[in-house]
């Protein structure tokens, strides 16, 4: 995948473990960092980038589990996470604070039924972000 302006796509993993839930052929995991300085234009580029690459992947792997997670900084960037959910046909499953100030780290999945409710854990080291168990 090619990253758009000011969007840092950290990691993309395509995984095929030996044991998967029925009707899941493959797992694709993308980790995104969306900088605090991102503009409305950058938000649209991110949405379009995620949508086009997710669509391309699902054409080849229609039964795949797709997970897109990372630090999206929605409160600082005014990123509309509901719009991303609708465009990707995915659910954002993090409902607990990922930082004292709110939910900055998101976890979009196309098969939310496979997940239990995420749980907030303690902060790791000196980080100001909570660990989240998914």
N, C-alpha and C positions, 0 to 999 in steps of 0.2 A: 504494500500500500504506500502511496505517496502522500506525505503530509502536506496540508495546506498552510498558508501563511499563519504564523504565530500559534500553530497547533502542534504540540509535540506529542507524537504518537510513540509511546515508550516501548511497547512490546506487543507482538502478535504471536500467539501460540496456537497451533492447530494440533489437537491431541486426539489420539484414538486408543484409549485404554482397552484392555481385554474385556472388562466388565462394564457395561453401560446400561442405563435403564432402557426398557423396551421403547421402540420408536425414537431412539436417539442414536444416530450413526456416527457422530463425530462431535467434538467440542472445539469451538473457536473462542479464544480468550484474547481480548484487546485491553490494554491498559493505556489510559489517556491522561495527559496533564494539559489543562486549559488554563493559561496564565491569567493572573489577576488583571493584567493590562489589556485583556482582550476586549475588542469593540463589538458592536452589534454586527458589523460586517464579518468579524472573526467568528461570532456565534453562528451565523448563517453558513459560513464555510465549514465549520465543524459539523453542523447538522447534515449538510449536503455530503460531506466526506464520509461520515459514518453511514448515512443512508445508502449511498452508491456502493460502498465496499461491502456492506452487510448484504445488500441485494445480490451482488455478484457472487458472494460466497454461498448464499442460500440457493442460488440457481444450480450450483454444482453439488450441494449437500442439503437438500430440502428437509431432511430429518435431523439436522445438526442442532445442538444446543449452542447458542451464541450468548456470550457474556461480554459486556463492555463495561469496564469499571475504571475508576481513577478519581483524581482530584479535578473536578469541573469548576470549582469556585463560582457556583451559580449566583450567590448573593452579590458578589463583587462585579461579575461580568453581566449581570441581568439575563443570564442564560435561562430560557424557558424550557425547563426539563419536561414539562407536560407535552410540549411540541415535539421534542426529541422522542419521547415514548410513543406518541401517535405516529410519527413519520417512520419509525423503525418497527412498529408493531411489537414493542417490547414493554415490559413493566420495570419500573424503578422500584426495587424492593427494600431499600434502606429507609427506615422510618425513625431511627434513633439518631441522636446527635453524633456526628463524627468529629466534632470539635465543640468546645464550650459555646461557641457562637452560633451553632446550627449544623445543618447537613451540607458539607462541602464535597464529600466523597460519595459518589453515586455508584450504583450497581444495576445495570440494565440487563434483563434476561428475556429471552423469547419463550421460555418454558417455566414460568414462575411456580407451577404446581410441583416441580421437582425440589423446591427449596422450603426449608422451615424459615420462620421469621428470624432475620439476622439479630444478633445480640451484641450490645455494646460491652466491651471489655475495658480494662485499664489502659491508660496511655502507656506507650512503649518508651522507655528511657526518658529523655528530655523533650520528646515530641509534644506538640500541643494538639495532636490528633489522637483520638481514641482508636484502639484496635477494634475491628468489627469482625465477629465470627459469623461466617455465612455457610 
